[in-house]
């Protein structure tokens, strides 16, 4: 793996962590259960993507 590819993966990991954190924060503030479930599902998807990127290393 080239250094440029590693930098891309590091950047992607950071983005996925950020999005997961923001989704969790947002979900905790929502009152509408359907919307809350949707945002929690988005957080899970970002966690899954983080794991997939991490496994590339």
Biopython code that builds the backbone (N, CA, C, O; Angstrom):
import numpy as np
from Bio.PDB.StructureBuilder import StructureBuilder

atoms = [
    (1, "UNK", "N", (0.855, -1.168, 0.000)),
    (1, "UNK", "CA", (0.000, 0.000, 0.000)),
    (1, "UNK", "C", (0.904, 1.236, 0.000)),
    (1, "UNK", "O", (1.868, 1.321, 0.761)),
    (2, "UNK", "N", (0.573, 2.174, -0.859)),
    (2, "UNK", "CA", (1.396, 3.381, -0.952)),
    (2, "UNK", "C", (1.085, 4.339, 0.195)),
    (2, "UNK", "O", (0.065, 4.211, 0.872)),
    (3, "UNK", "N", (1.975, 5.288, 0.395)),
    (3, "UNK", "CA", (1.756, 6.273, 1.455)),
    (3, "UNK", "C", (0.528, 7.130, 1.157)),
    (3, "UNK", "O", (-0.174, 7.549, 2.077)),
    (4, "UNK", "N", (0.271, 7.387, -0.103)),
    (4, "UNK", "CA", (-0.914, 8.167, -0.479)),
    (4, "UNK", "C", (-2.188, 7.395, -0.155)),
    (4, "UNK", "O", (-3.162, 7.982, 0.316)),
    (5, "UNK", "N", (-2.194, 6.105, -0.398)),
    (5, "UNK", "CA", (-3.347, 5.274, -0.063)),
    (5, "UNK", "C", (-3.571, 5.220, 1.446)),
    (5, "UNK", "O", (-4.711, 5.253, 1.908)),
    (6, "UNK", "N", (-2.493, 5.139, 2.205)),
    (6, "UNK", "CA", (-2.609, 5.141, 3.665)),
    (6, "UNK", "C", (-3.193, 6.458, 4.163)),
    (6, "UNK", "O", (-4.023, 6.463, 5.072)),
    (7, "UNK", "N", (-2.766, 7.571, 3.576)),
    (7, "UNK", "CA", (-3.311, 8.871, 3.958)),
    (7, "UNK", "C", (-4.803, 8.944, 3.654)),
    (7, "UNK", "O", (-5.573, 9.507, 4.432)),
    (8, "UNK", "N", (-5.206, 8.376, 2.525)),
    (8, "UNK", "CA", (-6.627, 8.361, 2.177)),
    (8, "UNK", "C", (-7.420, 7.565, 3.213)),
    (8, "UNK", "O", (-8.490, 7.995, 3.642)),
    (9, "UNK", "N", (-6.904, 6.425, 3.607)),
    (9, "UNK", "CA", (-7.605, 5.589, 4.586)),
    (9, "UNK", "C", (-7.671, 6.288, 5.941)),
    (9, "UNK", "O", (-8.702, 6.246, 6.611)),
    (10, "UNK", "N", (-6.572, 6.932, 6.349)),
    (10, "UNK", "CA", (-6.584, 7.684, 7.609)),
    (10, "UNK", "C", (-7.635, 8.789, 7.574)),
    (10, "UNK", "O", (-8.356, 9.002, 8.550)),
    (11, "UNK", "N", (-7.716, 9.480, 6.459)),
    (11, "UNK", "CA", (-8.704, 10.542, 6.294)),
    (11, "UNK", "C", (-10.125, 9.973, 6.354)),
    (11, "UNK", "O", (-11.004, 10.539, 7.004)),
    (12, "UNK", "N", (-10.333, 8.859, 5.675)),
    (12, "UNK", "CA", (-11.650, 8.220, 5.668)),
    (12, "UNK", "C", (-12.037, 7.757, 7.072)),
    (12, "UNK", "O", (-13.197, 7.877, 7.468)),
    (13, "UNK", "N", (-11.069, 7.229, 7.826)),
    (13, "UNK", "CA", (-11.339, 6.808, 9.203)),
    (13, "UNK", "C", (-11.787, 7.992, 10.047)),
    (13, "UNK", "O", (-12.733, 7.887, 10.828)),
    (14, "UNK", "N", (-11.108, 9.108, 9.888)),
    (14, "UNK", "CA", (-11.473, 10.310, 10.629)),
    (14, "UNK", "C", (-12.867, 10.792, 10.293)),
    (14, "UNK", "O", (-13.626, 11.184, 11.179)),
    (15, "UNK", "N", (-13.205, 10.765, 9.014)),
    (15, "UNK", "CA", (-14.541, 11.190, 8.601)),
    (15, "UNK", "C", (-15.609, 10.263, 9.173)),
    (15, "UNK", "O", (-16.634, 10.732, 9.668)),
    (16, "UNK", "N", (-15.383, 8.983, 9.112)),
    (16, "UNK", "CA", (-16.370, 8.037, 9.624)),
    (16, "UNK", "C", (-16.558, 8.187, 11.130)),
    (16, "UNK", "O", (-17.679, 8.088, 11.628)),
    (17, "UNK", "N", (-15.471, 8.425, 11.856)),
    (17, "UNK", "CA", (-15.590, 8.654, 13.301)),
    (17, "UNK", "C", (-16.404, 9.917, 13.576)),
    (17, "UNK", "O", (-17.270, 9.936, 14.451)),
    (18, "UNK", "N", (-16.113, 10.962, 12.818)),
    (18, "UNK", "CA", (-16.830, 12.230, 12.994)),
    (18, "UNK", "C", (-18.323, 12.053, 12.730)),
    (18, "UNK", "O", (-19.155, 12.481, 13.530)),
    (19, "UNK", "N", (-18.658, 11.424, 11.611)),
    (19, "UNK", "CA", (-20.067, 11.241, 11.258)),
    (19, "UNK", "C", (-20.789, 10.361, 12.274)),
    (19, "UNK", "O", (-21.943, 10.620, 12.615)),
    (20, "UNK", "N", (-20.117, 9.334, 12.752)),
    (20, "UNK", "CA", (-20.723, 8.455, 13.751)),
    (20, "UNK", "C", (-21.006, 9.240, 15.033)),
    (20, "UNK", "O", (-22.087, 9.123, 15.609)),
    (21, "UNK", "N", (-20.045, 10.028, 15.470)),
    (21, "UNK", "CA", (-20.218, 10.838, 16.674)),
    (21, "UNK", "C", (-21.369, 11.823, 16.515)),
    (21, "UNK", "O", (-22.203, 11.953, 17.411)),
    (22, "UNK", "N", (-21.419, 12.508, 15.392)),
    (22, "UNK", "CA", (-22.474, 13.498, 15.159)),
    (22, "UNK", "C", (-23.849, 12.839, 15.081)),
    (22, "UNK", "O", (-24.831, 13.393, 15.575)),
    (23, "UNK", "N", (-23.925, 11.672, 14.469)),
    (23, "UNK", "CA", (-25.203, 10.962, 14.404)),
    (23, "UNK", "C", (-25.676, 10.561, 15.795)),
    (23, "UNK", "O", (-26.854, 10.706, 16.120)),
    (24, "UNK", "N", (-24.764, 10.060, 16.613)),
    (24, "UNK", "CA", (-25.130, 9.669, 17.973)),
    (24, "UNK", "C", (-25.584, 10.878, 18.780)),
    (24, "UNK", "O", (-26.579, 10.804, 19.500)),
    (25, "UNK", "N", (-24.859, 11.993, 18.664)),
    (25, "UNK", "CA", (-25.238, 13.208, 19.379)),
    (25, "UNK", "C", (-26.620, 13.690, 18.939)),
    (25, "UNK", "O", (-27.454, 14.061, 19.765)),
    (26, "UNK", "N", (-26.844, 13.679, 17.639)),
    (26, "UNK", "CA", (-28.130, 14.134, 17.102)),
    (26, "UNK", "C", (-29.256, 13.219, 17.548)),
    (26, "UNK", "O", (-30.316, 13.694, 17.956)),
    (27, "UNK", "N", (-29.039, 11.920, 17.476)),
    (27, "UNK", "CA", (-30.076, 10.960, 17.865)),
    (27, "UNK", "C", (-30.475, 11.142, 19.328)),
    (27, "UNK", "O", (-31.646, 10.995, 19.679)),
    (28, "UNK", "N", (-29.509, 11.459, 20.168)),
    (28, "UNK", "CA", (-29.814, 11.612, 21.588)),
    (28, "UNK", "C", (-30.684, 12.838, 21.864)),
    (28, "UNK", "O", (-31.291, 12.941, 22.930)),
    (29, "UNK", "N", (-30.745, 13.758, 20.916)),
    (29, "UNK", "CA", (-31.515, 14.986, 21.097)),
    (29, "UNK", "C", (-32.888, 14.947, 20.415)),
    (29, "UNK", "O", (-33.706, 15.848, 20.598)),
    (30, "UNK", "N", (-33.125, 13.906, 19.636)),
    (30, "UNK", "CA", (-34.379, 13.831, 18.881)),
    (30, "UNK", "C", (-35.514, 13.268, 19.732)),
    (30, "UNK", "O", (-35.308, 12.366, 20.544)),
    (31, "UNK", "N", (-36.703, 13.808, 19.537)),
    (31, "UNK", "CA", (-37.894, 13.330, 20.231)),
    (31, "UNK", "C", (-38.695, 12.360, 19.362)),
    (31, "UNK", "O", (-39.282, 11.406, 19.873)),
    (32, "UNK", "N", (-38.721, 12.601, 18.061)),
    (32, "UNK", "CA", (-39.456, 11.754, 17.127)),
    (32, "UNK", "C", (-38.752, 10.404, 17.018)),
    (32, "UNK", "O", (-37.607, 10.337, 16.571)),
    (33, "UNK", "N", (-39.433, 9.325, 17.426)),
    (33, "UNK", "CA", (-38.806, 8.011, 17.485)),
    (33, "UNK", "C", (-38.407, 7.488, 16.107)),
    (33, "UNK", "O", (-37.362, 6.853, 15.969)),
    (34, "UNK", "N", (-39.223, 7.747, 15.089)),
    (34, "UNK", "CA", (-38.879, 7.283, 13.743)),
    (34, "UNK", "C", (-37.612, 7.951, 13.240)),
    (34, "UNK", "O", (-36.733, 7.296, 12.681)),
    (35, "UNK", "N", (-37.524, 9.252, 13.440)),
    (35, "UNK", "CA", (-36.341, 9.989, 13.016)),
    (35, "UNK", "C", (-35.123, 9.567, 13.835)),
    (35, "UNK", "O", (-34.025, 9.419, 13.299)),
    (36, "UNK", "N", (-35.325, 9.378, 15.120)),
    (36, "UNK", "CA", (-34.243, 8.933, 15.997)),
    (36, "UNK", "C", (-33.710, 7.585, 15.530)),
    (36, "UNK", "O", (-32.496, 7.393, 15.463)),
    (37, "UNK", "N", (-34.597, 6.650, 15.207)),
    (37, "UNK", "CA", (-34.181, 5.329, 14.712)),
    (37, "UNK", "C", (-33.379, 5.447, 13.422)),
    (37, "UNK", "O", (-32.384, 4.747, 13.231)),
    (38, "UNK", "N", (-33.818, 6.336, 12.545)),
    (38, "UNK", "CA", (-33.126, 6.536, 11.276)),
    (38, "UNK", "C", (-31.701, 7.045, 11.506)),
    (38, "UNK", "O", (-30.754, 6.549, 10.894)),
    (39, "UNK", "N", (-31.554, 8.021, 12.377)),
    (39, "UNK", "CA", (-30.238, 8.593, 12.653)),
    (39, "UNK", "C", (-29.354, 7.584, 13.385)),
    (39, "UNK", "O", (-28.150, 7.532, 13.137)),
    (40, "UNK", "N", (-29.926, 6.792, 14.274)),
    (40, "UNK", "CA", (-29.158, 5.744, 14.953)),
    (40, "UNK", "C", (-28.676, 4.702, 13.948)),
    (40, "UNK", "O", (-27.565, 4.185, 14.069)),
    (41, "UNK", "N", (-29.503, 4.398, 12.968)),
    (41, "UNK", "CA", (-29.101, 3.460, 11.918)),
    (41, "UNK", "C", (-27.949, 4.040, 11.098)),
    (41, "UNK", "O", (-27.028, 3.318, 10.715)),
    (42, "UNK", "N", (-28.004, 5.339, 10.834)),
    (42, "UNK", "CA", (-26.909, 5.996, 10.127)),
    (42, "UNK", "C", (-25.615, 5.887, 10.933)),
    (42, "UNK", "O", (-24.551, 5.652, 10.360)),
    (43, "UNK", "N", (-25.693, 6.052, 12.244)),
    (43, "UNK", "CA", (-24.516, 5.928, 13.099)),
    (43, "UNK", "C", (-23.931, 4.519, 13.007)),
    (43, "UNK", "O", (-22.714, 4.343, 12.966)),
    (44, "UNK", "N", (-24.812, 3.524, 12.976)),
    (44, "UNK", "CA", (-24.349, 2.138, 12.854)),
    (44, "UNK", "C", (-23.662, 1.905, 11.512)),
    (44, "UNK", "O", (-22.663, 1.189, 11.437)),
    (45, "UNK", "N", (-24.195, 2.506, 10.460)),
    (45, "UNK", "CA", (-23.581, 2.365, 9.138)),
    (45, "UNK", "C", (-22.192, 2.996, 9.116)),
    (45, "UNK", "O", (-21.269, 2.447, 8.515)),
    (46, "UNK", "N", (-22.043, 4.144, 9.766)),
    (46, "UNK", "CA", (-20.729, 4.786, 9.819)),
    (46, "UNK", "C", (-19.755, 3.960, 10.658)),
    (46, "UNK", "O", (-18.563, 3.908, 10.356)),
    (47, "UNK", "N", (-20.257, 3.320, 11.702)),
    (47, "UNK", "CA", (-19.414, 2.438, 12.504)),
    (47, "UNK", "C", (-18.955, 1.252, 11.661)),
    (47, "UNK", "O", (-17.799, 0.834, 11.739)),
    (48, "UNK", "N", (-19.860, 0.719, 10.865)),
    (48, "UNK", "CA", (-19.538, -0.402, 9.979)),
    (48, "UNK", "C", (-18.478, 0.002, 8.947)),
    (48, "UNK", "O", (-17.528, -0.738, 8.693)),
    (49, "UNK", "N", (-18.660, 1.193, 8.357)),
    (49, "UNK", "CA", (-17.691, 1.676, 7.375)),
    (49, "UNK", "C", (-16.324, 1.894, 8.018)),
    (49, "UNK", "O", (-15.293, 1.586, 7.419)),
    (50, "UNK", "N", (-16.321, 2.431, 9.249)),
    (50, "UNK", "CA", (-15.065, 2.616, 9.965)),
    (50, "UNK", "C", (-14.356, 1.266, 10.106)),
    (50, "UNK", "O", (-13.157, 1.162, 9.847)),
    (51, "UNK", "N", (-15.084, 0.255, 10.508)),
    (51, "UNK", "CA", (-14.505, -1.072, 10.665)),
    (51, "UNK", "C", (-13.942, -1.622, 9.366)),
    (51, "UNK", "O", (-12.889, -2.260, 9.363)),
    (52, "UNK", "N", (-14.636, -1.379, 8.266)),
    (52, "UNK", "CA", (-14.165, -1.857, 6.976)),
    (52, "UNK", "C", (-12.880, -1.150, 6.557)),
    (52, "UNK", "O", (-11.946, -1.787, 6.069)),
    (53, "UNK", "N", (-12.836, 0.169, 6.750)),
    (53, "UNK", "CA", (-11.600, 0.904, 6.442)),
    (53, "UNK", "C", (-10.465, 0.447, 7.359)),
    (53, "UNK", "O", (-9.338, 0.248, 6.904)),
    (54, "UNK", "N", (-10.761, 0.283, 8.634)),
    (54, "UNK", "CA", (-9.743, -0.117, 9.599)),
    (54, "UNK", "C", (-9.163, -1.483, 9.242)),
    (54, "UNK", "O", (-7.964, -1.713, 9.393)),
    (55, "UNK", "N", (-10.010, -2.376, 8.773)),
    (55, "UNK", "CA", (-9.556, -3.713, 8.411)),
    (55, "UNK", "C", (-8.627, -3.701, 7.196)),
    (55, "UNK", "O", (-7.880, -4.655, 6.980)),
    (56, "UNK", "N", (-8.667, -2.643, 6.415)),
    (56, "UNK", "CA", (-7.740, -2.542, 5.290)),
    (56, "UNK", "C", (-6.303, -2.373, 5.764)),
    (56, "UNK", "O", (-5.350, -2.700, 5.056)),
    (57, "UNK", "N", (-6.175, -1.855, 6.973)),
    (57, "UNK", "CA", (-4.825, -1.651, 7.509)),
    (57, "UNK", "C", (-4.317, -2.965, 8.044)),
    (57, "UNK", "O", (-3.195, -3.035, 8.547)),
]
sb = StructureBuilder()
sb.init_structure("model")
sb.init_model(0)
sb.init_chain("A")
sb.init_seg("    ")
for serial, (resi, resn, name, xyz) in enumerate(atoms, 1):
    if name == "N":
        sb.init_residue(resn, " ", resi, " ")
    sb.init_atom(name, np.array(xyz, "f"), 0.0, 1.0, " ", f" {name:<3s}", serial, name[0])
structure = sb.get_structure()
